[in-house]
Amino acid sequence: MMYCGSEPFLEQVWINLIDNAIKHSPKGSSIRIYISEKPKTVAVKVSDDGCGMTGEVQKHIFEKFYQGDRSHKAEGSGLGLALVKRIVELCGGTVEVESAPGAGASFTVELPKEK
């Protein structure tokens, strides 16, 4: 699938989402990346088998410096998902999360084909 967009910006989106999936998943588990095309958008979904998040954590994960899982504090600053959200919005898209405690997390980025 082809998508025309800002390569340096979108590279940061994919690096942050995949890095988070790795950090929050147990060793030996799977990380899945799905790409789908709709008439006006392209969607990329990054899913992991990690610890998952409560609804309360999900409400704040796109805020600067927020870290729902304090055990990974040394591995990041809490800026990654805020940056993802801002870049995706600048590209005219959306980012959503689906998660539950113990059930992993899935982040879906939807980007317009034409801006």
Backbone as XML, in Angstrom:
<?xml version="1.0"?>
<chain id="A" units="angstrom">
  <residue number="1" name="MET">
    <atom name="N" x="0.847" y="-1.166" z="0.000"/>
    <atom name="CA" x="0.000" y="0.000" z="0.000"/>
    <atom name="C" x="0.897" y="1.235" z="0.000"/>
  </residue>
  <residue number="2" name="MET">
    <atom name="N" x="0.537" y="2.196" z="-0.794"/>
    <atom name="CA" x="1.291" y="3.445" z="-0.881"/>
    <atom name="C" x="0.548" y="4.531" z="-0.103"/>
  </residue>
  <residue number="3" name="TYR">
    <atom name="N" x="1.346" y="5.357" z="0.585"/>
    <atom name="CA" x="0.789" y="6.513" z="1.268"/>
    <atom name="C" x="1.781" y="7.650" z="1.124"/>
  </residue>
  <residue number="4" name="CYS">
    <atom name="N" x="1.306" y="8.800" z="0.717"/>
    <atom name="CA" x="2.164" y="9.972" z="0.587"/>
    <atom name="C" x="1.941" y="10.872" z="1.790"/>
  </residue>
  <residue number="5" name="GLY">
    <atom name="N" x="3.012" y="11.111" z="2.539"/>
    <atom name="CA" x="2.929" y="11.949" z="3.722"/>
    <atom name="C" x="4.320" y="12.389" z="4.132"/>
  </residue>
  <residue number="6" name="SER">
    <atom name="N" x="4.422" y="13.065" z="5.229"/>
    <atom name="CA" x="5.697" y="13.551" z="5.740"/>
    <atom name="C" x="6.485" y="12.395" z="6.345"/>
  </residue>
  <residue number="7" name="GLU">
    <atom name="N" x="7.485" y="11.928" z="5.630"/>
    <atom name="CA" x="8.257" y="10.772" z="6.088"/>
    <atom name="C" x="8.900" y="10.977" z="7.455"/>
  </residue>
  <residue number="8" name="PRO">
    <atom name="N" x="9.587" y="12.101" z="7.721"/>
    <atom name="CA" x="10.207" y="12.251" z="9.043"/>
    <atom name="C" x="9.190" y="12.295" z="10.188"/>
  </residue>
  <residue number="9" name="PHE">
    <atom name="N" x="8.049" y="12.943" z="9.965"/>
    <atom name="CA" x="7.021" y="13.009" z="11.008"/>
    <atom name="C" x="6.408" y="11.637" z="11.252"/>
  </residue>
  <residue number="10" name="LEU">
    <atom name="N" x="5.988" y="10.981" z="10.175"/>
    <atom name="CA" x="5.333" y="9.685" z="10.333"/>
    <atom name="C" x="6.297" y="8.617" z="10.850"/>
  </residue>
  <residue number="11" name="GLU">
    <atom name="N" x="7.561" y="8.752" z="10.536"/>
    <atom name="CA" x="8.555" y="7.829" z="11.088"/>
    <atom name="C" x="8.534" y="7.899" z="12.617"/>
  </residue>
  <residue number="12" name="GLN">
    <atom name="N" x="8.395" y="9.097" z="13.165"/>
    <atom name="CA" x="8.326" y="9.263" z="14.620"/>
    <atom name="C" x="7.082" y="8.590" z="15.200"/>
  </residue>
  <residue number="13" name="VAL">
    <atom name="N" x="5.980" y="8.652" z="14.474"/>
    <atom name="CA" x="4.745" y="7.995" z="14.921"/>
    <atom name="C" x="4.983" y="6.495" z="15.044"/>
  </residue>
  <residue number="14" name="TRP">
    <atom name="N" x="5.523" y="5.882" z="13.978"/>
    <atom name="CA" x="5.705" y="4.420" z="13.977"/>
    <atom name="C" x="6.757" y="4.004" z="15.002"/>
  </residue>
  <residue number="15" name="ILE">
    <atom name="N" x="7.841" y="4.752" z="15.116"/>
    <atom name="CA" x="8.885" y="4.430" z="16.105"/>
    <atom name="C" x="8.298" y="4.458" z="17.509"/>
  </residue>
  <residue number="16" name="ASN">
    <atom name="N" x="7.538" y="5.490" z="17.851"/>
    <atom name="CA" x="6.960" y="5.607" z="19.192"/>
    <atom name="C" x="5.969" y="4.486" z="19.484"/>
  </residue>
  <residue number="17" name="LEU">
    <atom name="N" x="5.072" y="4.201" z="18.548"/>
    <atom name="CA" x="4.070" y="3.167" z="18.792"/>
    <atom name="C" x="4.690" y="1.780" z="18.910"/>
  </residue>
  <residue number="18" name="ILE">
    <atom name="N" x="5.632" y="1.470" z="18.037"/>
    <atom name="CA" x="6.268" y="0.148" z="18.083"/>
    <atom name="C" x="7.170" y="0.029" z="19.303"/>
  </residue>
  <residue number="19" name="ASP">
    <atom name="N" x="7.895" y="1.083" z="19.631"/>
    <atom name="CA" x="8.754" y="1.066" z="20.821"/>
    <atom name="C" x="7.919" y="0.861" z="22.087"/>
  </residue>
  <residue number="20" name="ASN">
    <atom name="N" x="6.790" y="1.539" z="22.193"/>
    <atom name="CA" x="5.903" y="1.349" z="23.353"/>
    <atom name="C" x="5.386" y="-0.080" z="23.418"/>
  </residue>
  <residue number="21" name="ALA">
    <atom name="N" x="5.023" y="-0.637" z="22.274"/>
    <atom name="CA" x="4.529" y="-2.018" z="22.252"/>
    <atom name="C" x="5.605" y="-2.972" z="22.759"/>
  </residue>
  <residue number="22" name="ILE">
    <atom name="N" x="6.841" y="-2.737" z="22.362"/>
    <atom name="CA" x="7.951" y="-3.584" z="22.816"/>
    <atom name="C" x="8.165" y="-3.428" z="24.314"/>
  </residue>
  <residue number="23" name="LYS">
    <atom name="N" x="8.209" y="-2.174" z="24.789"/>
    <atom name="CA" x="8.457" y="-1.904" z="26.210"/>
    <atom name="C" x="7.406" y="-2.523" z="27.128"/>
  </residue>
  <residue number="24" name="HIS">
    <atom name="N" x="6.169" y="-2.552" z="26.671"/>
    <atom name="CA" x="5.075" y="-2.965" z="27.545"/>
    <atom name="C" x="4.616" y="-4.404" z="27.316"/>
  </residue>
  <residue number="25" name="SER">
    <atom name="N" x="5.369" y="-5.160" z="26.523"/>
    <atom name="CA" x="5.012" y="-6.548" z="26.252"/>
    <atom name="C" x="6.002" y="-7.497" z="26.915"/>
  </residue>
  <residue number="26" name="PRO">
    <atom name="N" x="5.512" y="-8.636" z="27.378"/>
    <atom name="CA" x="6.432" y="-9.611" z="27.966"/>
    <atom name="C" x="7.348" y="-10.217" z="26.911"/>
  </residue>
  <residue number="27" name="LYS">
    <atom name="N" x="8.501" y="-10.618" z="27.343"/>
    <atom name="CA" x="9.481" y="-11.238" z="26.456"/>
    <atom name="C" x="8.847" y="-12.449" z="25.765"/>
  </residue>
  <residue number="28" name="GLY">
    <atom name="N" x="9.059" y="-12.550" z="24.462"/>
    <atom name="CA" x="8.542" y="-13.673" z="23.695"/>
    <atom name="C" x="7.123" y="-13.500" z="23.188"/>
  </residue>
  <residue number="29" name="SER">
    <atom name="N" x="6.476" y="-12.384" z="23.525"/>
    <atom name="CA" x="5.103" y="-12.166" z="23.052"/>
    <atom name="C" x="5.119" y="-11.548" z="21.653"/>
  </residue>
  <residue number="30" name="SER">
    <atom name="N" x="3.958" y="-11.368" z="21.090"/>
    <atom name="CA" x="3.834" y="-10.864" z="19.721"/>
    <atom name="C" x="3.413" y="-9.402" z="19.683"/>
  </residue>
  <residue number="31" name="ILE">
    <atom name="N" x="3.912" y="-8.726" z="18.676"/>
    <atom name="CA" x="3.464" y="-7.372" z="18.332"/>
    <atom name="C" x="2.968" y="-7.471" z="16.896"/>
  </residue>
  <residue number="32" name="ARG">
    <atom name="N" x="1.768" y="-6.974" z="16.666"/>
    <atom name="CA" x="1.169" y="-7.094" z="15.348"/>
    <atom name="C" x="0.932" y="-5.708" z="14.746"/>
  </residue>
  <residue number="33" name="ILE">
    <atom name="N" x="1.165" y="-5.610" z="13.444"/>
    <atom name="CA" x="0.924" y="-4.358" z="12.726"/>
    <atom name="C" x="0.008" y="-4.682" z="11.553"/>
  </residue>
  <residue number="34" name="TYR">
    <atom name="N" x="-1.136" y="-4.007" z="11.521"/>
    <atom name="CA" x="-2.114" y="-4.205" z="10.466"/>
    <atom name="C" x="-2.255" y="-2.909" z="9.685"/>
  </residue>
  <residue number="35" name="ILE">
    <atom name="N" x="-2.413" y="-3.028" z="8.384"/>
    <atom name="CA" x="-2.649" y="-1.864" z="7.531"/>
    <atom name="C" x="-3.905" y="-2.143" z="6.726"/>
  </residue>
  <residue number="36" name="SER">
    <atom name="N" x="-4.808" y="-1.186" z="6.708"/>
    <atom name="CA" x="-6.022" y="-1.345" z="5.908"/>
    <atom name="C" x="-6.322" y="-0.041" z="5.180"/>
  </residue>
  <residue number="37" name="GLU">
    <atom name="N" x="-7.037" y="-0.178" z="4.107"/>
    <atom name="CA" x="-7.362" y="0.978" z="3.274"/>
    <atom name="C" x="-8.874" y="1.135" z="3.189"/>
  </residue>
  <residue number="38" name="LYS">
    <atom name="N" x="-9.305" y="2.364" z="3.386"/>
    <atom name="CA" x="-10.710" y="2.706" z="3.220"/>
    <atom name="C" x="-10.786" y="3.682" z="2.053"/>
  </residue>
  <residue number="39" name="PRO">
    <atom name="N" x="-11.975" y="4.017" z="1.586"/>
    <atom name="CA" x="-12.057" y="4.911" z="0.421"/>
    <atom name="C" x="-11.279" y="6.227" z="0.575"/>
  </residue>
  <residue number="40" name="LYS">
    <atom name="N" x="-11.318" y="6.842" z="1.783"/>
    <atom name="CA" x="-10.663" y="8.137" z="1.943"/>
    <atom name="C" x="-9.503" y="8.127" z="2.933"/>
  </residue>
  <residue number="41" name="THR">
    <atom name="N" x="-9.254" y="6.984" z="3.588"/>
    <atom name="CA" x="-8.210" y="6.930" z="4.609"/>
    <atom name="C" x="-7.398" y="5.643" z="4.528"/>
  </residue>
  <residue number="42" name="VAL">
    <atom name="N" x="-6.269" y="5.695" z="5.217"/>
    <atom name="CA" x="-5.419" y="4.527" z="5.438"/>
    <atom name="C" x="-5.323" y="4.374" z="6.949"/>
  </residue>
  <residue number="43" name="ALA">
    <atom name="N" x="-5.497" y="3.151" z="7.429"/>
    <atom name="CA" x="-5.428" y="2.899" z="8.865"/>
    <atom name="C" x="-4.276" y="1.944" z="9.166"/>
  </residue>
  <residue number="44" name="VAL">
    <atom name="N" x="-3.516" y="2.267" z="10.214"/>
    <atom name="CA" x="-2.431" y="1.411" z="10.689"/>
    <atom name="C" x="-2.713" y="1.116" z="12.158"/>
  </residue>
  <residue number="45" name="LYS">
    <atom name="N" x="-2.717" y="-0.163" z="12.493"/>
    <atom name="CA" x="-3.009" y="-0.592" z="13.860"/>
    <atom name="C" x="-1.802" y="-1.344" z="14.406"/>
  </residue>
  <residue number="46" name="VAL">
    <atom name="N" x="-1.310" y="-0.914" z="15.565"/>
    <atom name="CA" x="-0.198" y="-1.569" z="16.253"/>
    <atom name="C" x="-0.764" y="-2.176" z="17.532"/>
  </residue>
  <residue number="47" name="SER">
    <atom name="N" x="-0.678" y="-3.497" z="17.647"/>
    <atom name="CA" x="-1.240" y="-4.214" z="18.796"/>
    <atom name="C" x="-0.166" y="-5.015" z="19.507"/>
  </residue>
  <residue number="48" name="ASP">
    <atom name="N" x="-0.321" y="-5.112" z="20.835"/>
    <atom name="CA" x="0.635" y="-5.888" z="21.626"/>
    <atom name="C" x="-0.096" y="-6.782" z="22.615"/>
  </residue>
  <residue number="49" name="ASP">
    <atom name="N" x="0.647" y="-7.656" z="23.260"/>
    <atom name="CA" x="0.120" y="-8.563" z="24.278"/>
    <atom name="C" x="0.575" y="-8.138" z="25.663"/>
  </residue>
  <residue number="50" name="GLY">
    <atom name="N" x="0.761" y="-6.839" z="25.849"/>
    <atom name="CA" x="1.285" y="-6.313" z="27.103"/>
    <atom name="C" x="0.279" y="-6.293" z="28.231"/>
  </residue>
  <residue number="51" name="CYS">
    <atom name="N" x="0.617" y="-5.503" z="29.248"/>
    <atom name="CA" x="-0.172" y="-5.453" z="30.484"/>
    <atom name="C" x="-1.509" y="-4.741" z="30.321"/>
  </residue>
  <residue number="52" name="GLY">
    <atom name="N" x="-1.695" y="-3.977" z="29.256"/>
    <atom name="CA" x="-2.943" y="-3.263" z="29.046"/>
    <atom name="C" x="-3.072" y="-2.050" z="29.950"/>
  </residue>
  <residue number="53" name="MET">
    <atom name="N" x="-4.198" y="-1.356" z="29.825"/>
    <atom name="CA" x="-4.423" y="-0.116" z="30.575"/>
    <atom name="C" x="-5.856" y="-0.044" z="31.058"/>
  </residue>
  <residue number="54" name="THR">
    <atom name="N" x="-6.027" y="0.615" z="32.174"/>
    <atom name="CA" x="-7.377" y="0.898" z="32.668"/>
    <atom name="C" x="-7.978" y="2.038" z="31.845"/>
  </residue>
  <residue number="55" name="GLY">
    <atom name="N" x="-9.262" y="2.217" z="31.960"/>
    <atom name="CA" x="-9.924" y="3.336" z="31.296"/>
    <atom name="C" x="-9.391" y="4.670" z="31.773"/>
  </residue>
  <residue number="56" name="GLU">
    <atom name="N" x="-9.063" y="4.763" z="33.049"/>
    <atom name="CA" x="-8.522" y="6.014" z="33.609"/>
    <atom name="C" x="-7.178" y="6.359" z="32.980"/>
  </residue>
  <residue number="57" name="VAL">
    <atom name="N" x="-6.318" y="5.374" z="32.825"/>
    <atom name="CA" x="-5.015" y="5.603" z="32.186"/>
    <atom name="C" x="-5.217" y="6.025" z="30.735"/>
  </residue>
  <residue number="58" name="GLN">
    <atom name="N" x="-6.136" y="5.374" z="30.040"/>
    <atom name="CA" x="-6.383" y="5.687" z="28.634"/>
    <atom name="C" x="-6.820" y="7.137" z="28.440"/>
  </residue>
  <residue number="59" name="LYS">
    <atom name="N" x="-7.509" y="7.704" z="29.431"/>
    <atom name="CA" x="-7.963" y="9.099" z="29.334"/>
    <atom name="C" x="-6.797" y="10.076" z="29.280"/>
  </residue>
  <residue number="60" name="HIS">
    <atom name="N" x="-5.621" y="9.672" z="29.788"/>
    <atom name="CA" x="-4.502" y="10.605" z="29.943"/>
    <atom name="C" x="-3.269" y="10.275" z="29.100"/>
  </residue>
  <residue number="61" name="ILE">
    <atom name="N" x="-3.248" y="9.152" z="28.415"/>
    <atom name="CA" x="-1.995" y="8.719" z="27.777"/>
    <atom name="C" x="-1.467" y="9.654" z="26.697"/>
  </residue>
  <residue number="62" name="PHE">
    <atom name="N" x="-2.310" y="10.495" z="26.133"/>
    <atom name="CA" x="-1.837" y="11.412" z="25.099"/>
    <atom name="C" x="-1.420" y="12.764" z="25.665"/>
  </residue>
  <residue number="63" name="GLU">
    <atom name="N" x="-1.402" y="12.895" z="26.998"/>
    <atom name="CA" x="-0.959" y="14.129" z="27.646"/>
    <atom name="C" x="0.560" y="14.108" z="27.813"/>
  </residue>
  <residue number="64" name="LYS">
    <atom name="N" x="1.185" y="15.265" z="27.655"/>
    <atom name="CA" x="2.633" y="15.378" z="27.839"/>
    <atom name="C" x="3.032" y="14.935" z="29.234"/>
  </residue>
  <residue number="65" name="PHE">
    <atom name="N" x="4.104" y="14.171" z="29.304"/>
    <atom name="CA" x="4.747" y="13.716" z="30.542"/>
    <atom name="C" x="3.936" y="12.695" z="31.339"/>
  </residue>
  <residue number="66" name="TYR">
    <atom name="N" x="2.776" y="12.270" z="30.828"/>
    <atom name="CA" x="1.984" y="11.285" z="31.564"/>
    <atom name="C" x="2.567" y="9.892" z="31.339"/>
  </residue>
  <residue number="67" name="GLN">
    <atom name="N" x="2.718" y="9.142" z="32.410"/>
    <atom name="CA" x="3.170" y="7.758" z="32.326"/>
    <atom name="C" x="2.249" y="6.906" z="33.184"/>
  </residue>
  <residue number="68" name="GLY">
    <atom name="N" x="1.404" y="6.147" z="32.520"/>
    <atom name="CA" x="0.460" y="5.305" z="33.240"/>
    <atom name="C" x="1.137" y="4.160" z="33.960"/>
  </residue>
  <residue number="69" name="ASP">
    <atom name="N" x="2.211" y="3.637" z="33.372"/>
    <atom name="CA" x="2.952" y="2.526" z="33.972"/>
    <atom name="C" x="4.283" y="3.070" z="34.475"/>
  </residue>
  <residue number="70" name="ARG">
    <atom name="N" x="4.356" y="3.367" z="35.753"/>
    <atom name="CA" x="5.551" y="3.980" z="36.342"/>
    <atom name="C" x="6.758" y="3.055" z="36.326"/>
  </residue>
  <residue number="71" name="SER">
    <atom name="N" x="6.578" y="1.760" z="36.092"/>
    <atom name="CA" x="7.712" y="0.829" z="36.090"/>
    <atom name="C" x="8.627" y="1.060" z="34.896"/>
  </residue>
  <residue number="72" name="HIS">
    <atom name="N" x="8.169" y="1.789" z="33.889"/>
    <atom name="CA" x="8.994" y="2.075" z="32.710"/>
    <atom name="C" x="9.495" y="3.519" z="32.703"/>
  </residue>
  <residue number="73" name="LYS">
    <atom name="N" x="9.431" y="4.188" z="33.842"/>
    <atom name="CA" x="9.803" y="5.601" z="33.937"/>
    <atom name="C" x="11.214" y="5.864" z="33.408"/>
  </residue>
  <residue number="74" name="ALA">
    <atom name="N" x="12.153" y="4.965" z="33.695"/>
    <atom name="CA" x="13.538" y="5.153" z="33.259"/>
    <atom name="C" x="13.699" y="4.999" z="31.751"/>
  </residue>
  <residue number="75" name="GLU">
    <atom name="N" x="12.697" y="4.431" z="31.081"/>
    <atom name="CA" x="12.795" y="4.169" z="29.647"/>
    <atom name="C" x="12.201" y="5.275" z="28.783"/>
  </residue>
  <residue number="76" name="GLY">
    <atom name="N" x="11.649" y="6.325" z="29.379"/>
    <atom name="CA" x="11.050" y="7.374" z="28.570"/>
    <atom name="C" x="10.637" y="8.562" z="29.405"/>
  </residue>
  <residue number="77" name="SER">
    <atom name="N" x="10.209" y="9.606" z="28.694"/>
    <atom name="CA" x="9.857" y="10.862" z="29.356"/>
    <atom name="C" x="8.359" y="11.108" z="29.426"/>
  </residue>
  <residue number="78" name="GLY">
    <atom name="N" x="7.576" y="10.261" z="28.775"/>
    <atom name="CA" x="6.140" y="10.496" z="28.739"/>
    <atom name="C" x="5.731" y="11.450" z="27.633"/>
  </residue>
  <residue number="79" name="LEU">
    <atom name="N" x="6.617" y="11.687" z="26.674"/>
    <atom name="CA" x="6.297" y="12.576" z="25.559"/>
    <atom name="C" x="5.883" y="11.833" z="24.296"/>
  </residue>
  <residue number="80" name="GLY">
    <atom name="N" x="6.201" y="10.554" z="24.210"/>
    <atom name="CA" x="6.003" y="9.795" z="22.977"/>
    <atom name="C" x="4.589" y="9.818" z="22.433"/>
  </residue>
  <residue number="81" name="LEU">
    <atom name="N" x="3.608" y="9.475" z="23.251"/>
    <atom name="CA" x="2.233" y="9.426" z="22.752"/>
    <atom name="C" x="1.650" y="10.812" z="22.520"/>
  </residue>
  <residue number="82" name="ALA">
    <atom name="N" x="2.090" y="11.805" z="23.285"/>
    <atom name="CA" x="1.661" y="13.188" z="23.020"/>
    <atom name="C" x="2.184" y="13.626" z="21.651"/>
  </residue>
  <residue number="83" name="LEU">
    <atom name="N" x="3.412" y="13.247" z="21.350"/>
    <atom name="CA" x="4.006" y="13.561" z="20.047"/>
    <atom name="C" x="3.263" y="12.826" z="18.934"/>
  </residue>
  <residue number="84" name="VAL">
    <atom name="N" x="2.961" y="11.554" z="19.147"/>
    <atom name="CA" x="2.198" y="10.783" z="18.160"/>
    <atom name="C" x="0.883" y="11.489" z="17.847"/>
  </residue>
  <residue number="85" name="LYS">
    <atom name="N" x="0.159" y="11.847" z="18.877"/>
    <atom name="CA" x="-1.153" y="12.493" z="18.679"/>
    <atom name="C" x="-1.010" y="13.805" z="17.909"/>
  </residue>
  <residue number="86" name="ARG">
    <atom name="N" x="-0.030" y="14.607" z="18.274"/>
    <atom name="CA" x="0.143" y="15.909" z="17.607"/>
    <atom name="C" x="0.513" y="15.741" z="16.135"/>
  </residue>
  <residue number="87" name="ILE">
    <atom name="N" x="1.424" y="14.833" z="15.846"/>
    <atom name="CA" x="1.837" y="14.605" z="14.449"/>
    <atom name="C" x="0.655" y="14.106" z="13.631"/>
  </residue>
  <residue number="88" name="VAL">
    <atom name="N" x="-0.068" y="13.135" z="14.162"/>
    <atom name="CA" x="-1.213" y="12.575" z="13.439"/>
    <atom name="C" x="-2.252" y="13.658" z="13.179"/>
  </residue>
  <residue number="89" name="GLU">
    <atom name="N" x="-2.513" y="14.501" z="14.164"/>
    <atom name="CA" x="-3.470" y="15.600" z="13.969"/>
    <atom name="C" x="-2.981" y="16.587" z="12.911"/>
  </residue>
  <residue number="90" name="LEU">
    <atom name="N" x="-1.676" y="16.892" z="12.918"/>
    <atom name="CA" x="-1.120" y="17.797" z="11.900"/>
    <atom name="C" x="-1.260" y="17.215" z="10.492"/>
  </residue>
  <residue number="91" name="CYS">
    <atom name="N" x="-1.270" y="15.891" z="10.402"/>
    <atom name="CA" x="-1.447" y="15.206" z="9.119"/>
    <atom name="C" x="-2.927" y="15.060" z="8.752"/>
  </residue>
  <residue number="92" name="GLY">
    <atom name="N" x="-3.819" y="15.567" z="9.612"/>
    <atom name="CA" x="-5.250" y="15.498" z="9.353"/>
    <atom name="C" x="-5.891" y="14.181" z="9.760"/>
  </residue>
  <residue number="93" name="GLY">
    <atom name="N" x="-5.198" y="13.414" z="10.609"/>
    <atom name="CA" x="-5.706" y="12.106" z="10.998"/>
    <atom name="C" x="-6.133" y="12.024" z="12.442"/>
  </residue>
  <residue number="94" name="THR">
    <atom name="N" x="-6.375" y="10.790" z="12.871"/>
    <atom name="CA" x="-6.777" y="10.514" z="14.248"/>
    <atom name="C" x="-5.967" y="9.342" z="14.795"/>
  </residue>
  <residue number="95" name="VAL">
    <atom name="N" x="-5.866" y="9.277" z="16.117"/>
    <atom name="CA" x="-5.243" y="8.124" z="16.784"/>
    <atom name="C" x="-6.156" y="7.720" z="17.933"/>
  </residue>
  <residue number="96" name="GLU">
    <atom name="N" x="-6.394" y="6.419" z="18.043"/>
    <atom name="CA" x="-7.263" y="5.895" z="19.097"/>
    <atom name="C" x="-6.593" y="4.707" z="19.755"/>
  </residue>
  <residue number="97" name="VAL">
    <atom name="N" x="-6.972" y="4.429" z="20.992"/>
    <atom name="CA" x="-6.437" y="3.289" z="21.724"/>
    <atom name="C" x="-7.584" y="2.402" z="22.191"/>
  </residue>
  <residue number="98" name="GLU">
    <atom name="N" x="-7.339" y="1.096" z="22.142"/>
    <atom name="CA" x="-8.249" y="0.106" z="22.722"/>
    <atom name="C" x="-7.399" y="-0.738" z="23.656"/>
  </residue>
  <residue number="99" name="SER">
    <atom name="N" x="-7.848" y="-0.895" z="24.895"/>
    <atom name="CA" x="-7.057" y="-1.656" z="25.854"/>
    <atom name="C" x="-7.906" y="-2.038" z="27.049"/>
  </residue>
  <residue number="100" name="ALA">
    <atom name="N" x="-7.415" y="-3.014" z="27.770"/>
    <atom name="CA" x="-8.013" y="-3.416" z="29.046"/>
    <atom name="C" x="-6.892" y="-4.037" z="29.865"/>
  </residue>
  <residue number="101" name="PRO">
    <atom name="N" x="-6.941" y="-3.910" z="31.186"/>
    <atom name="CA" x="-5.895" y="-4.502" z="32.015"/>
    <atom name="C" x="-5.722" y="-5.996" z="31.722"/>
  </residue>
  <residue number="102" name="GLY">
    <atom name="N" x="-4.489" y="-6.382" z="31.483"/>
    <atom name="CA" x="-4.160" y="-7.773" z="31.193"/>
    <atom name="C" x="-4.446" y="-8.212" z="29.774"/>
  </residue>
  <residue number="103" name="ALA">
    <atom name="N" x="-4.949" y="-7.317" z="28.932"/>
    <atom name="CA" x="-5.356" y="-7.702" z="27.578"/>
    <atom name="C" x="-4.577" y="-6.986" z="26.473"/>
  </residue>
  <residue number="104" name="GLY">
    <atom name="N" x="-3.447" y="-6.367" z="26.791"/>
    <atom name="CA" x="-2.671" y="-5.678" z="25.770"/>
    <atom name="C" x="-3.298" y="-4.363" z="25.356"/>
  </residue>
  <residue number="105" name="ALA">
    <atom name="N" x="-2.737" y="-3.789" z="24.304"/>
    <atom name="CA" x="-3.229" y="-2.512" z="23.793"/>
    <atom name="C" x="-3.139" y="-2.490" z="22.278"/>
  </residue>
  <residue number="106" name="SER">
    <atom name="N" x="-4.050" y="-1.769" z="21.652"/>
    <atom name="CA" x="-4.034" y="-1.557" z="20.208"/>
    <atom name="C" x="-4.195" y="-0.067" z="19.945"/>
  </residue>
  <residue number="107" name="PHE">
    <atom name="N" x="-3.271" y="0.481" z="19.195"/>
    <atom name="CA" x="-3.330" y="1.876" z="18.778"/>
    <atom name="C" x="-3.632" y="1.905" z="17.288"/>
  </residue>
  <residue number="108" name="THR">
    <atom name="N" x="-4.657" y="2.642" z="16.903"/>
    <atom name="CA" x="-5.027" y="2.759" z="15.499"/>
    <atom name="C" x="-4.852" y="4.196" z="15.048"/>
  </residue>
  <residue number="109" name="VAL">
    <atom name="N" x="-4.034" y="4.365" z="14.026"/>
    <atom name="CA" x="-3.799" y="5.666" z="13.401"/>
    <atom name="C" x="-4.525" y="5.657" z="12.073"/>
  </residue>
  <residue number="110" name="GLU">
    <atom name="N" x="-5.392" y="6.643" z="11.867"/>
    <atom name="CA" x="-6.091" y="6.760" z="10.608"/>
    <atom name="C" x="-5.684" y="8.070" z="9.959"/>
  </residue>
  <residue number="111" name="LEU">
    <atom name="N" x="-5.193" y="7.969" z="8.729"/>
    <atom name="CA" x="-4.685" y="9.139" z="7.989"/>
    <atom name="C" x="-5.451" y="9.324" z="6.689"/>
  </residue>
  <residue number="112" name="PRO">
    <atom name="N" x="-5.734" y="10.575" z="6.336"/>
    <atom name="CA" x="-6.431" y="10.822" z="5.075"/>
    <atom name="C" x="-5.511" y="10.532" z="3.888"/>
  </residue>
  <residue number="113" name="LYS">
    <atom name="N" x="-6.093" y="10.006" z="2.820"/>
    <atom name="CA" x="-5.302" y="9.736" z="1.617"/>
    <atom name="C" x="-4.884" y="11.039" z="0.948"/>
  </residue>
  <residue number="114" name="GLU">
    <atom name="N" x="-5.754" y="12.024" z="0.991"/>
    <atom name="CA" x="-5.452" y="13.320" z="0.397"/>
    <atom name="C" x="-5.799" y="14.391" z="1.404"/>
  </residue>
  <residue number="115" name="LYS">
    <atom name="N" x="-4.949" y="15.390" z="1.488"/>
    <atom name="CA" x="-5.227" y="16.468" z="2.428"/>
    <atom name="C" x="-5.621" y="17.714" z="1.706"/>
  </residue>
</chain>
